Amino acid sequence: MTEAAPGESMSDANIDRLADVIGTFLNRAAQQPVTVWATLREDTYETLFGDGYYAYLDKVFDSPIAALGRSNEPRGDWVKLHVRRYEISVSSKQPVLSPEPSESEPVTVKDVVEKMLRAGII
């Protein structure tokens, strides 16, 4: 599925396809939680000299080995990647991310599903 360029809108066919893909995924998650692994990006300079520890969603993977591989890739001196395991389920017809987001790791189910779409996991 191709993404719309900035300033352009998706075609109705792409929107329908996206809705179908997400609907199928949520139906699967309603039957059994879907496990994914994510890398979270920490700015260690900010952790040491700023407001403290915060890590933001970087990428999502369908295997822990892929996530660990990503976390071990070389990067700048002030960046550290952390691997986290998440489960997406459905409760009361709403998608739920477990563990729940924290103030220092503000990952949402919406963010995870968007990254899963971009990575081709769903």
Residue pairs with C-beta under 8 A, 6 or more apart in sequence:
1 14
1 17
1 18
1 21
1 117
2 14
3 10
3 118
4 10
4 14
10 18
18 117
21 117
21 122
22 113
22 117
22 122
24 122
25 34
25 113
25 116
25 122
26 90
26 95
28 34
29 88
29 89
29 90
29 95
30 89
30 90
33 87
33 88
33 89
33 98
34 87
34 88
34 89
35 85
35 86
35 87
36 60
36 61
36 62
36 85
36 86
36 87
36 88
36 112
36 116
36 121
37 60
37 61
37 62
37 63
37 64
37 66
37 67
37 83
37 84
37 85
37 86
38 57
38 58
38 59
38 60
38 61
38 67
38 83
38 84
38 86
38 107
38 112
38 115
39 58
39 59
39 61
39 67
39 70
39 71
39 81
39 82
39 83
39 84
40 55
40 56
40 57
40 58
40 81
40 82
40 83
40 84
40 105
40 107
41 55
41 56
41 57
41 58
41 79
41 80
41 81
42 53
42 54
42 55
42 79
42 80
42 81
42 82
43 50
43 54
43 78
43 79
44 77
44 78
44 79
44 80
45 78
46 52
46 54
47 53
47 54
52 104
53 104
54 104
54 105
54 106
55 82
55 104
55 105
56 105
56 106
56 107
57 107
57 111
57 112
57 115
58 70
58 81
59 67
59 70
59 115
59 119
60 112
60 115
60 116
60 119
60 121
61 67
61 70
61 119
61 121
62 121
64 83
64 85
67 83
68 83
70 81
71 81
71 82
71 83
73 81
75 81
84 105
84 107
86 97
86 98
86 99
86 107
86 112
87 97
87 98
88 95
88 96
88 97
88 98
88 109
88 112
88 113
89 95
89 96
89 98
90 96
95 109
95 113
96 109
97 107
97 108
97 109
97 112
101 107
101 108
113 122
116 122
